[in-house]
Amino acid sequence: MGEFSIEDAAKQDAILKALVTDLSGGLREIIFPISILPELCSIGVAYDGSSFVGINDINSSDSILCGDPRTLVRVNDSIADIEKIEYWIICDIVDTEGNPHPNCARSQLQRLQSELAKTWEGGQLMIGAEPEAFFVEKKEFLGTVNGGNSNYFNPRDPKSFLIAEIANVLSTMGFEIERAHAEVGDEQFEINWRFDTAERTADRIQYYKLIAHKVARNYGFDITFLPKPYPTRNGSGMHCHLSVANEKGNLFYDDSRTEFKNFSEKSLQFLTGILSHARSLSAIANPTEVSYSRLVPGFEAPCVIAMGSCNRSALCRIPAVANPKLWAKGIRAEFRFPDPMTNPYLLAAGFIAAGLDGLQKKIAFCGFCEENLYSLELQDLRARNFDLLPRTLWESFSEFEENEILREYLGASMHASFGAILLEEIDACQPFANAESVRRHYFD
């Protein structure tokens, strides 16, 4: 990405798709002739912001799209819509005065990155993401009961060729692929690429989801990123590996703090800030009703707010690094509760907001938890003062609504607009009875 000259691309016989993420996390596109590319990147193009979820009201609908040249990418011919060169570019939304739009999560993420840099030695939030998904045959009915849990890293997985093809297309479009493999659930898979700044990783998440859909459709399949489409299979999460780095190195590392696994004092304040706001952040990280079907005991999704090294039962895990000599560069924390339905820009902004609160308040680190939290009963967790993630979207929404720190850092406009999106999701989905509830009680 970003390897193409704007001027050179604009002279080609090509089409341009300007891609924008609305506040719900949905990706939208506007198709232009490629000749508009320099104008899109320098001045911007006006559009109807009321047509995008959570951006503008109809009585003040006009906004402007500005392309980010770093995101310009030539599309692999195999997934181009027509027999013509195709380029994609990701846009920020600005208001009619040329200011970053208060409800554009990408713009607000960049603002919060600047706040973090001012607060912590020029540091930027770095994220590596691991979105999981299921292949779906178009005739298949989502939610049917089938499948087992023996598919993890399975070399005989019948969709291995498709996983490899998606990874290959991603590579041709600028992704530095690190690994790709079948996941635990039948038809489930995961593809990982190299970490980057929070905004560049969020850009790639949005590109990745679109590319994966298009490749799968070439072979008669599709993909679902739903967090829990099948009751008998593991859900699909999107684990996020976080660190903060400046031009000198990883600010999470302090070689003198061996008793804290070499985590610096500020890094633990930052991470503890995220943990302390995890119940509110779940509204962003897990923004659909079906998200909370995944966050239940027994399927590896973490529900207990704790941090442990190599401990997959905790909400936050400290991953191992194969080469100990690289620990200073590779030290990071993996938050395991987000799922692929999140708006990745808003999620990263939420991480920074909560982390900044931890830094400013110097929130005390609660210590590493190394036991199997899955083995503890609810009464044991409560007796030991462990907090749990919300079990419903309504509970999560309520936490988000009352969180003044997120309101302050994200901005009142975006906080209110995203809350309205959550409430609409609840009102739209709650009337449809859970199929298992119907089965259990239909004749009671």
C-alpha positions as CSV (number, residue, x, y, z in Angstrom):
1,M,0.0,0.0,0.0
2,G,1.1,3.5,-0.6
3,E,3.7,2.5,-3.2
4,F,2.0,4.2,-6.1
5,S,2.5,7.7,-7.3
6,I,-0.9,9.6,-7.1
7,E,0.0,11.4,-10.4
8,D,1.1,8.3,-12.2
9,A,-2.0,6.3,-11.1
10,A,-4.3,9.1,-12.2
11,K,-3.0,8.9,-15.8
12,Q,-3.9,5.2,-16.2
13,D,-6.9,3.7,-17.8
14,A,-8.4,2.6,-14.5
15,I,-11.2,3.1,-12.0
16,L,-11.0,4.2,-8.4
17,K,-13.0,3.1,-5.4
18,A,-13.0,5.5,-2.5
19,L,-13.7,3.4,0.6
20,V,-15.1,4.9,3.8
21,T,-15.9,3.3,7.2
22,D,-19.1,4.5,8.8
23,L,-19.4,4.7,12.6
24,S,-20.9,1.2,12.9
25,G,-17.8,-0.2,11.2
26,G,-19.5,-0.8,7.9
27,L,-17.3,-0.2,4.8
28,R,-18.9,1.9,2.0
29,E,-17.6,2.7,-1.5
30,I,-18.0,5.4,-4.1
31,I,-16.7,4.7,-7.6
32,F,-14.8,7.5,-9.5
33,P,-12.8,7.8,-12.6
34,I,-9.2,7.6,-11.7
35,S,-8.6,11.1,-12.9
36,I,-10.2,12.5,-9.7
37,L,-7.5,10.9,-7.5
38,P,-5.3,14.0,-7.1
39,E,-8.3,16.1,-6.2
40,L,-9.6,13.5,-3.8
41,C,-6.3,13.5,-1.9
42,S,-5.6,17.2,-1.9
43,I,-9.0,19.0,-1.6
44,G,-11.5,16.2,-1.1
45,V,-14.9,15.4,-2.7
46,A,-18.3,16.4,-1.2
47,Y,-20.8,13.6,-0.5
48,D,-24.0,12.9,1.4
49,G,-22.9,12.0,4.9
50,S,-26.5,11.2,6.0
51,S,-26.3,8.0,3.9
52,F,-23.6,6.6,6.1
53,V,-24.5,5.2,9.5
54,G,-23.7,7.5,12.4
55,I,-22.1,10.3,10.4
56,N,-24.6,13.1,9.6
57,D,-28.3,13.9,10.0
58,I,-30.3,14.6,6.9
59,N,-30.8,18.2,7.8
60,S,-27.0,18.8,7.8
61,S,-25.9,16.0,5.5
62,D,-23.0,17.4,3.5
63,S,-19.5,16.2,4.3
64,I,-16.2,15.8,2.4
65,L,-14.2,12.7,1.7
66,C,-10.4,13.1,1.7
67,G,-8.3,10.2,0.4
68,D,-5.2,9.1,2.3
69,P,-2.4,8.5,-0.2
70,R,-0.7,5.9,2.1
71,T,-3.7,3.6,1.6
72,L,-3.7,3.6,-2.2
73,V,-3.5,0.0,-3.5
74,R,-3.9,-1.6,-6.9
75,V,-6.4,-4.4,-6.8
76,N,-5.4,-7.9,-7.8
77,D,-7.0,-8.6,-11.2
78,S,-8.6,-11.8,-9.9
79,I,-11.0,-9.8,-7.7
80,A,-11.4,-6.7,-9.8
81,D,-15.1,-6.0,-10.8
82,I,-14.4,-5.3,-14.5
83,E,-11.6,-5.9,-17.0
84,K,-9.9,-2.7,-16.1
85,I,-7.2,-1.6,-13.7
86,E,-8.8,-1.0,-10.3
87,Y,-7.4,1.0,-7.4
88,W,-8.8,1.4,-3.8
89,I,-8.1,4.2,-1.4
90,I,-9.3,4.8,2.1
91,C,-10.8,8.1,3.0
92,D,-11.2,10.3,6.1
93,I,-14.4,12.3,6.5
94,V,-14.1,16.0,7.2
95,D,-16.8,18.6,7.7
96,T,-17.7,21.4,5.3
97,E,-15.2,23.7,7.1
98,G,-12.3,21.3,6.5
99,N,-12.1,20.0,10.1
100,P,-11.9,16.3,11.0
101,H,-15.5,15.1,11.3
102,P,-16.3,14.4,15.0
103,N,-18.0,11.1,14.0
104,C,-15.3,9.8,11.7
105,A,-13.6,7.2,13.9
106,R,-10.5,7.1,11.7
107,S,-10.0,10.9,12.1
108,Q,-10.5,10.7,15.8
109,L,-8.1,7.8,16.1
110,Q,-5.4,9.9,14.5
111,R,-6.2,12.7,17.0
112,L,-5.9,10.3,19.9
113,Q,-2.6,9.0,18.6
114,S,-1.4,12.6,18.8
115,E,-2.6,12.8,22.4
116,L,-0.7,9.6,23.2
117,A,2.4,11.0,21.6
118,K,2.3,14.1,23.7
119,T,1.7,12.1,26.9
120,W,4.2,9.3,26.4
121,E,7.5,10.1,24.7
122,G,6.2,10.4,21.2
123,G,4.6,6.9,21.4
124,Q,2.1,5.5,19.0
125,L,-0.3,2.7,19.6
126,M,0.8,-0.4,17.6
127,I,-1.7,-3.2,16.9
128,G,-1.5,-6.7,15.4
129,A,-4.9,-8.1,14.6
130,E,-6.1,-11.7,14.3
131,P,-9.6,-11.7,12.7
132,E,-11.2,-15.1,12.5
133,A,-14.0,-16.1,10.1
134,F,-16.0,-19.0,8.7
135,F,-16.3,-20.1,5.1
136,V,-20.0,-20.4,4.1
137,E,-21.6,-22.2,1.2
138,K,-24.3,-20.0,-0.2
139,K,-26.8,-22.8,0.3
140,E,-25.8,-23.2,3.9
141,F,-28.1,-21.9,6.6
142,L,-26.1,-20.0,9.3
143,G,-26.7,-21.2,12.8
144,T,-27.4,-24.9,12.0
145,V,-26.0,-27.4,14.4
146,N,-23.0,-29.3,13.0
147,G,-19.3,-29.5,13.1
148,G,-16.7,-30.3,15.7
149,N,-13.6,-28.8,17.3
150,S,-10.8,-30.8,15.8
151,N,-9.9,-28.6,12.9
152,Y,-7.1,-26.4,14.4
153,F,-4.0,-26.3,12.0
154,N,-5.6,-29.2,10.1
155,P,-3.5,-29.9,7.0
156,R,-6.4,-31.9,5.5
157,D,-8.9,-29.0,5.8
158,P,-10.9,-29.0,2.5
159,K,-10.7,-25.2,2.4
160,S,-6.9,-25.0,2.7
161,F,-6.6,-24.0,-1.0
162,L,-8.9,-21.1,-0.3
163,I,-7.0,-19.9,2.8
164,A,-3.8,-20.0,0.7
165,E,-5.5,-18.1,-2.2
166,I,-6.7,-15.3,0.1
167,A,-3.3,-15.0,1.7
168,N,-1.7,-14.9,-1.8
169,V,-4.1,-12.1,-3.0
170,L,-3.4,-10.2,0.2
171,S,0.3,-10.4,-0.4
172,T,-0.1,-9.0,-3.9
173,M,-1.9,-6.0,-2.4
174,G,0.7,-5.0,0.1
175,F,0.1,-7.2,3.2
176,E,3.1,-8.8,4.9
177,I,1.5,-12.2,5.7
178,E,2.9,-13.9,8.8
179,R,0.7,-17.0,8.9
180,A,-2.6,-18.5,7.7
181,H,-4.3,-21.6,9.0
182,A,-7.5,-23.5,9.7
183,E,-9.0,-22.6,13.0
184,V,-10.7,-24.7,15.7
185,G,-14.2,-24.8,14.2
186,D,-15.0,-26.7,11.0
187,E,-14.8,-24.2,8.1
188,Q,-13.1,-21.6,10.3
189,F,-9.8,-19.9,9.5
190,E,-7.5,-17.1,10.4
191,I,-4.9,-15.1,8.5
192,N,-2.4,-12.8,10.2
193,W,-0.2,-10.1,8.9
194,R,2.5,-7.9,10.3
195,F,1.6,-5.4,13.0
196,D,1.6,-1.6,12.3
197,T,0.3,1.6,13.8
198,A,-3.3,1.3,15.0
199,E,-4.7,3.3,12.0
200,R,-2.8,1.3,9.4
201,T,-3.8,-2.0,11.0
202,A,-7.4,-0.8,11.0
203,D,-7.1,0.1,7.3
204,R,-5.8,-3.4,6.6
205,I,-8.6,-5.0,8.6
206,Q,-11.2,-3.2,6.4
207,Y,-9.3,-4.2,3.2
208,Y,-8.9,-7.8,4.4
209,K,-12.5,-8.4,5.0
210,L,-13.5,-7.1,1.6
211,I,-10.7,-9.1,-0.1
212,A,-11.6,-12.3,1.7
213,H,-15.3,-12.0,0.6
214,K,-14.3,-11.4,-3.0
215,V,-11.8,-14.3,-3.2
216,A,-14.3,-16.7,-1.6
217,R,-17.1,-15.7,-4.0
218,N,-14.8,-16.5,-6.9
219,Y,-15.0,-20.1,-5.8
220,G,-18.7,-20.3,-5.0
221,F,-18.4,-19.6,-1.3
222,D,-18.7,-16.6,1.0
223,I,-17.4,-15.7,4.4
224,T,-19.1,-14.7,7.6
225,F,-17.3,-12.7,10.3
226,L,-20.2,-13.2,12.7
227,P,-18.8,-13.8,16.2
228,K,-21.0,-16.9,16.9
229,P,-22.8,-18.3,13.9
230,Y,-22.8,-21.9,15.2
231,P,-23.8,-23.0,18.7
232,T,-21.5,-26.1,18.6
233,R,-18.4,-24.4,17.3
234,N,-16.0,-21.9,18.7
235,G,-16.8,-18.3,18.0
236,S,-14.8,-15.9,15.8
237,G,-12.8,-13.4,17.7
238,M,-10.3,-10.7,16.6
239,H,-7.5,-10.8,19.2
240,C,-5.5,-7.6,19.2
241,H,-1.8,-7.4,20.1
242,L,-1.0,-4.0,21.6
243,S,2.2,-2.1,22.2
244,V,3.3,1.5,22.2
245,A,6.5,2.5,20.3
246,N,8.4,5.6,19.3
247,E,11.3,6.0,16.9
248,K,13.7,4.7,19.6
249,G,11.8,1.4,20.3
250,N,9.1,-0.4,22.2
251,L,8.0,1.7,25.2
252,F,6.5,-1.4,26.9
253,Y,10.0,-2.7,27.6
254,D,12.2,-1.9,30.6
255,D,15.1,-4.2,31.2
256,S,15.4,-3.3,34.9
257,R,11.9,-4.5,35.7
258,T,12.4,-8.3,35.6
259,E,9.9,-8.8,38.4
260,F,7.2,-7.4,36.0
261,K,8.3,-9.5,33.0
262,N,10.2,-6.4,31.8
263,F,7.1,-4.3,31.3
264,S,7.7,-0.7,32.0
265,E,5.8,1.1,34.7
266,K,3.9,3.3,32.3
267,S,3.0,0.3,30.1
268,L,1.3,-1.4,33.0
269,Q,-0.5,1.8,33.8
270,F,-1.7,1.9,30.2
271,L,-2.8,-1.7,30.1
272,T,-4.5,-1.5,33.5
273,G,-6.4,1.5,32.2
274,I,-7.7,-0.7,29.4
275,L,-8.6,-3.5,31.8
276,S,-10.4,-1.0,34.1
277,H,-12.6,0.2,31.2
278,A,-13.0,-3.3,29.6
279,R,-16.7,-3.5,30.5
280,S,-17.4,-0.3,28.7
281,L,-15.0,-1.0,25.8
282,S,-16.9,-4.3,25.2
283,A,-19.7,-2.1,23.6
284,I,-17.1,-1.1,21.0
285,A,-15.2,-4.4,20.8
286,N,-18.4,-6.6,20.8
287,P,-21.1,-4.4,19.2
288,T,-23.8,-6.9,18.2
289,E,-26.3,-9.1,20.0
290,V,-24.6,-12.2,18.7
291,S,-21.3,-11.0,20.1
292,Y,-22.4,-12.1,23.5
293,S,-23.2,-15.6,22.3
294,R,-19.5,-15.9,21.9
295,L,-18.5,-14.4,25.3
296,V,-19.7,-17.5,27.3
297,P,-17.6,-20.1,29.2
298,G,-16.5,-23.2,27.5
299,F,-15.4,-22.0,24.0
300,E,-12.1,-20.2,24.7
301,A,-13.6,-16.7,24.6
302,P,-12.3,-14.9,27.7
303,C,-14.9,-13.5,30.1
304,V,-12.7,-12.7,33.2
305,I,-11.0,-9.3,33.3
306,A,-7.4,-10.3,34.2
307,M,-3.9,-10.3,32.7
308,G,-1.6,-13.3,32.6
309,S,1.5,-14.5,30.6
310,C,0.7,-17.2,28.1
311,N,-2.7,-17.5,29.8
312,R,-5.5,-17.9,27.3
313,S,-8.2,-18.0,29.9
314,A,-7.6,-14.3,30.8
315,L,-9.0,-11.3,29.0
316,C,-5.4,-10.1,28.4
317,R,-2.5,-12.5,27.6
318,I,1.2,-11.8,27.4
319,P,2.3,-13.8,24.4
320,A,5.6,-15.6,24.4
321,V,8.4,-14.6,21.9
322,A,10.3,-17.5,20.4
323,N,13.7,-15.8,20.5
324,P,14.3,-14.3,24.0
325,K,16.8,-11.8,22.4
326,L,13.8,-10.2,20.6
327,W,11.8,-9.6,23.8
328,A,12.7,-5.9,23.9
329,K,11.1,-5.5,20.5
330,G,8.3,-8.1,20.8
331,I,6.9,-7.4,24.3
332,R,3.2,-6.8,24.0
333,A,-0.2,-7.6,25.4
334,E,-2.9,-9.5,23.6
335,F,-6.5,-8.5,24.3
336,R,-8.7,-11.5,23.5
337,F,-12.3,-10.1,23.8
338,P,-12.8,-8.1,20.6
339,D,-14.6,-9.7,17.6
340,P,-14.5,-8.9,13.9
341,M,-17.8,-6.9,14.0
342,T,-16.0,-4.0,15.7
343,N,-15.2,-0.8,14.0
344,P,-11.4,-1.2,14.1
345,Y,-10.7,2.6,14.2
346,L,-13.1,3.1,17.0
347,L,-11.7,0.1,18.9
348,A,-8.2,1.5,18.7
349,A,-9.4,4.9,19.7
350,G,-11.1,3.3,22.7
351,F,-7.9,1.4,23.7
352,I,-5.9,4.7,23.6
353,A,-8.6,6.6,25.6
354,A,-8.7,3.9,28.3
355,G,-4.9,3.7,28.3
356,L,-4.5,7.4,28.6
357,D,-6.8,7.4,31.6
358,G,-4.5,4.7,33.2
359,L,-1.4,6.8,32.5
360,Q,-2.9,10.0,33.9
361,K,-4.3,8.4,37.0
362,K,-1.3,6.1,37.4
363,I,-3.7,3.2,38.0
364,A,-2.0,0.5,40.1
365,F,-1.3,-2.7,38.3
366,C,-3.3,-5.6,39.7
367,G,-0.7,-8.3,39.0
368,F,-0.4,-11.2,36.6
369,C,-2.9,-14.0,36.9
370,E,-1.4,-17.4,36.0
371,E,-4.2,-19.9,36.9
372,N,-6.8,-21.4,34.7
373,L,-9.7,-19.0,35.1
374,Y,-12.0,-21.3,33.1
375,S,-11.9,-23.8,36.0
376,L,-13.3,-21.3,38.6
377,E,-17.0,-21.2,39.3
378,L,-18.8,-17.9,39.3
379,Q,-19.0,-17.7,43.1
380,D,-15.2,-18.3,43.3
381,L,-14.6,-15.4,40.8
382,R,-16.8,-13.1,42.7
383,A,-15.3,-14.0,46.1
384,R,-11.9,-13.1,44.7
385,N,-13.1,-9.8,43.2
386,F,-12.6,-10.7,39.6
387,D,-14.7,-8.5,37.2
388,L,-16.5,-10.2,34.3
389,L,-17.3,-8.8,30.9
390,P,-21.0,-8.0,30.3
391,R,-23.1,-10.9,29.2
392,T,-25.5,-8.9,27.0
393,L,-25.3,-6.0,24.6
394,W,-27.7,-4.1,26.8
395,E,-25.4,-4.4,29.8
396,S,-22.5,-3.4,27.7
397,F,-24.4,-0.4,26.3
398,S,-25.3,0.7,29.8
399,E,-21.6,0.6,30.8
400,F,-20.6,2.6,27.7
401,E,-23.3,5.2,28.2
402,E,-22.2,5.9,31.8
403,N,-18.4,6.0,31.0
404,E,-17.4,9.7,31.2
405,I,-13.8,8.9,30.3
406,L,-14.8,7.5,26.9
407,R,-17.2,10.3,26.4
408,E,-14.4,12.8,27.0
409,Y,-11.7,11.3,24.9
410,L,-13.9,10.1,22.0
411,G,-15.9,13.3,21.9
412,A,-19.5,13.8,23.0
413,S,-20.8,13.7,19.4
414,M,-19.2,10.3,18.5
415,H,-20.0,8.8,22.0
416,A,-23.7,9.8,21.6
417,S,-24.0,8.6,18.0
418,F,-22.3,5.3,18.7
419,G,-24.6,4.8,21.7
420,A,-27.6,5.3,19.4
421,I,-26.2,2.7,17.0
422,L,-26.0,0.2,19.8
423,L,-29.5,0.9,21.0
424,E,-30.9,0.5,17.5
425,E,-29.0,-2.9,17.3
426,I,-30.6,-4.0,20.6
427,D,-34.1,-2.8,19.6
428,A,-33.9,-4.5,16.2
429,C,-32.5,-7.9,17.4
430,Q,-34.1,-8.4,20.8
431,P,-37.6,-9.1,19.6
432,F,-36.4,-12.2,17.7
433,A,-36.5,-15.1,20.2
434,N,-33.4,-17.2,20.7
435,A,-34.0,-20.5,18.9
436,E,-32.9,-22.6,21.9
437,S,-35.2,-20.6,24.2
438,V,-38.1,-21.5,21.9
439,R,-37.1,-25.1,21.8
440,R,-36.9,-25.3,25.6
441,H,-40.1,-23.5,26.4
442,Y,-42.4,-23.7,23.4
443,F,-44.8,-26.2,25.1
444,D,-44.3,-25.1,28.7
